[in-house]
Amino acid sequence: MSTAPVKTTFELEKMVRPSVLKLQPYSSARDEFSTGSEEMIFLDANENPFGTPINRYPDPYQKKLKEALATVRGVDPEQILIGNGSDEVLDLLFRVFCEPGEANVITLPPTYGMYEVLAGINNVEVRSVALDENFQPRVDDILNIADENTRILFLCSPNNPTGNLMNASRVKRLLEQFRGLVVIDEAYIDFAQVKSWAKELDVFPNLVIVQTLSKAFALAGARVGYAITSPGIIGFLNKIKPPYNVNQLSQDHALEVLNNPASARALLKSLVVERSYLTQQLEVLPFVKKVFPSEANFLLIRVDDAGKRYTQLLEKGIVVRNRSSLPGCNQTLRITVGTPEENRQLVTILNQLPE
Ligand SMILES: *Cc1c(COP(=O)(O)O)cnc(C)c1O
């Protein structure tokens, strides 16, 4: 249990856009009347009474799915907002907290590209503070670049594309001293050896955790991402989200996966084993200069000539990602851990690559 002092500088209502504070949310038929009872005759939403099992609008608050997620993550359902992928969750955060043309956010490159794209879409200034030579946040620089219009700091841990965790004491300093929201994107947390920052939610009112079922739960196609944070912040996100943002098929599918944790754990274990196999195999290749340690389901490697190696792999039918254009990532490729079979094919091909 953490006993850090609760920070007093974070005032939620002052962070929220005035228009969102005032907003009267859309009230759907299912908002006005919902019940667990299947016995009722529902003639309120202009649904077609015939046909498939998905003729009804989905639960706008995804109650069953939240209960399952809350159990898996050890939090309360009221602390969860589910989105159409975490990309929607991130967009909702911009739209609740960032006044276009006025607010700014801080990102720490090299990192996930969506923070900057979403900022652009929402006409919000991005201030970037590059990670240091160990891909760790420069705390003082971040605190110095923030001003009264800074609303969100995005931390990605484990970070994409570098694969490392953000140093815990630096993150803690940021949570204590940064005046806006600290969003920790934990898309890859299940591949890591550490616990989620969700355990600190009671201590830090400005903390928002973002997670997804896309990676460790193998559901990228279903588009299910979520925020875990205070019920107060969840309330504002709920206010602006599209009423039926997570479709019924995805809710059903996600529930099935969460209710079968043994098989998800088995997949996870295999990927972690395969990650070390690939690390060992990559480290001995003559054209690989460095394999960055990874707590995620991918490896960032530095090679002699990333463009050339990328093309050679492509010619052999293997698609990786060239990340060389990102700061601190010159001559790097990002390789996702595949099935054991795919990884062995990759290793075979890498060992046969021409000079
Ligand atoms: C893959 C990934 C996500 C997942 O996004 P979804 O929209 O939930 O599929 C989020 N953040 C990071 C850093 C990622 O790499």
The ligand as an SDF file (V2000), in Angstrom:
LIG
                    3D

 15 15  0  0  0  0  0  0  0  0999 V2000
   -1.7940   -1.1630  -29.4960 C   0  0  0  0  0  0  0  0  0  0  0  0
   -1.8210    0.0090  -28.5910 C   0  0  0  0  0  0  0  0  0  0  0  0
   -3.0200    0.4850  -28.0770 C   0  0  0  0  0  0  0  0  0  0  0  0
   -4.2840   -0.2300  -28.3920 C   0  0  0  0  0  0  0  0  0  0  0  0
   -5.2100    0.5110  -29.0250 O   0  0  0  0  0  0  0  0  0  0  0  0
   -6.6510   -0.1280  -29.2500 P   0  0  0  0  0  0  0  0  0  0  0  0
   -7.3610    1.0240  -29.8690 O   0  0  0  0  0  0  0  0  0  0  0  0
   -7.2100   -0.4760  -27.9020 O   0  0  0  0  0  0  0  0  0  0  0  0
   -6.5120   -1.3210  -30.1210 O   0  0  0  0  0  0  0  0  0  0  0  0
   -3.0070    1.5520  -27.2000 C   0  0  0  0  0  0  0  0  0  0  0  0
   -1.8560    2.1360  -26.8350 N   0  0  0  0  0  0  0  0  0  0  0  0
   -0.6770    1.6770  -27.2920 C   0  0  0  0  0  0  0  0  0  0  0  0
    0.5690    2.3030  -26.8210 C   0  0  0  0  0  0  0  0  0  0  0  0
   -0.6340    0.6280  -28.2000 C   0  0  0  0  0  0  0  0  0  0  0  0
    0.5500    0.2210  -28.6740 O   0  0  0  0  0  0  0  0  0  0  0  0
  1  2  1  0
  2  3  1  0
  2 14  2  0
  3  4  1  0
  3 10  2  0
  4  5  1  0
  5  6  1  0
  6  7  2  0
  6  8  1  0
  6  9  1  0
 10 11  1  0
 11 12  2  0
 12 13  1  0
 12 14  1  0
 14 15  1  0
M  END
$$$$
